[in-house]
Amino acid sequence: MPFLELLLLIGLSVGDLRQRVIYLAPVLALGFIGLIDQLVFRHASFVSLGLGALIGSGFFGLQYFVSRGKLVGTGDVFLGLALGLVFGWERLLAVLLVSYVLGSLIALTCIALGIWKRTERLPLGAFLALGSACILFVDHPWVLLGFAP
């Protein structure tokens, strides 16, 4: 089911890039499909998935609360929850790291080239989808990133 998850991530990122909106229906579908995939095919634990959902939604929920919705939107909070269900807490941390690093590099490049303005809202959901796609097919992302287990 990773390919179905990838298609949903692509759809989410296109919507976020074009309209700066993350729609709830594909996010819920991503979370449900990811949960089924983790429990049935990857035999993940409920604890890992529950912690992933809590960390993902809490991480973005805290940013939403502190910034009063100016840094991230509610779609990002729900996407964090869904990604926690897709990856579990261990892989979610790798997704966040890769997403923020790649997102920073892309954003700085686009600003330097004049594609985006410094004051423009950036599509965080698209960066999260990109980081998720990088980690989606990797079972042990921390080893790939150079951290020994």
N, C-alpha and C positions, 0 to 999 in steps of 0.2 A: 503493500500500500504506500510505500514512499513516493511512488510516481504520482499518485492521486494527491498526496500532501504537497508535492512539488507544484502541481498544477494550481492548487488553491493558493499557494504562496505567490506564484506568478500573477494570478488574478488580483490578489490583494495589493501587490506592489504596483501593478498597472493603475489600479484605482487610486492608490495613494499618490503616485507620481502625477497623474493627470488632474485630480480634483482635491488632493490633500485630505481625503476622507477614507477611513477604513470602515467598510460596511460590516455589520454584525453577523449577517447570515453566513458568509463564507468563513468568518472567524469561528463561529460555533461549529460549522461543519468540520473545519480543520481540527478543532479540539476533540470532537467526537470521534473522528476517524483516527486521529493520533492515539486517543485513549484505547480504542479497540485494537489498533496495531500493536501498541505496547503490551497490552494485557494478553492478547491471543498469540501473537507471533513472536514477540521478543521476551515474553514472560517477565516483564518488569513488575516491581512490587508496587502495591498501592501507596506505600509510604513515600517512595521516590517520586511517584507521579503527583501525590498530594502536596509534597514539599515543593515540587517544581511549579505547580499551579499557584501555591501560596507565595513563593519567591517571585515568580513572574508577575503576578498581579500586584503584589506588594511593592516591588521595585518601581513599577510604573505608576501605581496608585499613589505612592509617596511623592513622586515627582509631580503628579497631577495636583495633589493636595497642596504641596508647598508653593508651586507656581500658579495656583488657582487656574489651571488649565491652559497656561500660556506656553509651557514647554512641551507637554504631551497632551493628547486628547484622550477621551474615554475609549476610543477604539484601540489605542496603544495599550491601555490597561487590560482590556479583554483579549487582545492579541498576546500579551504577556502570559495571561492565564492559559490560553490555548497552547502556546509554545511550551509551557511547563508540562502540560498533558502529553504533548507530542514527544518531548525529550526527557522528561524526568529532571530532577534538580541538578544532577552531575553534568549532563550534557547541555542543559540550559545555560549554565554558567559559561561554557565554551561558546555557545551561540551568542550570548551577550558580548563577550570579549571580541569575537570575530566581527560581529555586527557593528560595534562601536568603532573599532579600528578601521574597518573598510569604509564605514560611513564617514568617518572623519577625513580619510584620504580622498574619497570621492567628493565630499563637500568642499574641501579646501581647493581641490583641482578645479571644480566647477566655478567656485568664486574667483579663483585666479584667472580663469579663462573668460570671465564675464557672463557665464551662462546663468548663474544665480547671483543675486545680490546678498550682501551680508545681512540685511534686515529681513530677508525672505524666510518664510517658514519652510523648513526642510522636511522631506518625507521620511520620517523615522520608520514607518511601517515597511517601506521599501528596503531600507537598510537592514531591518530585522529579517525580512524575507530573504535577502541576499546571504546574510550570515547563517540563517537556518538552512538554506540550500547547500551551503558549504559543509555543514555538519550532518545533514540528513542521512547521508549514505556511509557515515563513518561510525563504527561502534565505539572506538576509544579515541575521542578527539584530543584528549590531553596529551596522549603519546604523540599524535600527529603534530601538535603544537609545540612539542619539545619538552614537555613535562613528564617525567617518569612516574608511573603509578605508585 
